[in-house]
Amino acid sequence: MTKATYERPEMTDLGSFESMTQSAVKGSMLDMNEPAGTPVSDLTFS
């Protein structure tokens, strides 16, 4: 029986905590699916 080798996990920097969680705040600006700073009034729904 062969012993499995350990592979050390790697840390990937995805940005600041604030930039990763912007869409969790309610307000008049969108952050998740639209460019940051897009006013809600600029959306069109079909």
C-alpha positions as CSV (number, residue, x, y, z in Angstrom):
1,M,0.0,0.0,0.0
2,T,1.5,3.4,-1.0
3,K,1.2,6.4,1.2
4,A,-0.4,9.5,-0.2
5,T,1.8,12.5,-0.5
6,Y,0.8,15.8,1.2
7,E,0.3,18.8,-1.0
8,R,0.4,22.1,0.8
9,P,-2.6,24.4,0.0
10,E,-2.0,27.7,-1.7
11,M,-3.5,31.0,-0.7
12,T,-5.0,33.1,-3.5
13,D,-5.4,36.8,-2.9
14,L,-8.8,37.8,-4.3
15,G,-8.8,41.4,-3.0
16,S,-9.9,43.2,0.1
17,F,-12.7,42.0,2.4
18,E,-14.6,45.3,1.6
19,S,-14.4,44.8,-2.1
20,M,-15.5,41.2,-1.9
21,T,-18.6,42.0,0.2
22,Q,-19.9,45.2,-1.3
23,S,-23.1,43.7,-2.6
24,A,-24.2,42.8,1.0
25,V,-25.1,46.5,1.7
26,K,-28.5,47.8,0.7
27,G,-28.6,51.2,-0.9
28,S,-29.2,53.1,-4.1
29,M,-26.0,51.9,-5.8
30,L,-25.3,48.4,-7.3
31,D,-22.0,46.6,-6.7
32,M,-22.4,42.9,-7.5
33,N,-23.4,42.4,-11.2
34,E,-23.0,46.0,-12.5
35,P,-19.9,48.2,-12.5
36,A,-19.3,49.8,-9.1
37,G,-21.2,53.1,-8.7
38,T,-24.1,52.2,-11.1
39,P,-27.2,53.9,-9.9
40,V,-30.3,51.6,-9.5
41,S,-32.3,54.1,-11.6
42,D,-30.0,53.2,-14.6
43,L,-31.3,49.6,-14.7
44,T,-33.8,48.4,-17.2
45,F,-35.8,45.2,-16.6
46,S,-37.4,43.3,-19.4
